[in-house]
Amino acid sequence: MSSTSFSIRPATEDDCKDIIRLIKELAEYERMPCGPKIDEDDLRKDGFGERPFYHCFVAELNNKELCSGIVGYVVYFFTYSCLEGRSLYMEDLYVSSPYRRCGIGHALWKRVAQEGIQNECFHLYFAVLNWNTSSIEFYKKHGATNITESQGWNMFRLQKDELYSLAEK
């Protein structure tokens, strides 16, 4: 499938149905038995409202007779480093299985990098599951550094219950 013709474009509200379909595929791939806790309406509200919490690019096949059209997506948002300033965080980068190894993932990742440069960002952060060796190798091949290994950073998260508990204390 290396000759697959596709384009990368900013997502629109109309793409939310396809994006949630791909998010469900990603959850299955990542072995998340409960799947996503968001739905199409959450995507619309959170990404296309007055104050978007995320931004998204989609990969769309140029020959829509082959598929529904959208075969990949990348979700990112802006963050800030008190040491160096503006940064990006890439939440998800996913390409549907039949369309992998066609350059789509690289093109989505490149588009996010371009967005970072256009917005004068100094970093692009993302997390990869430790068992996902093919993705780890893909990112490393293109210059990404595992800062857990090189700098000792560990990423932590508070779940909703713990977040509420902390806020009440």
Summary of the structure (lengths in Angstrom):
residues: 169
radius of gyration: 16.8
end to end distance: 54.9
largest distance: 56.8
contacts: 426
relative contact order: 0.14
helix: 41%
strand: 23%
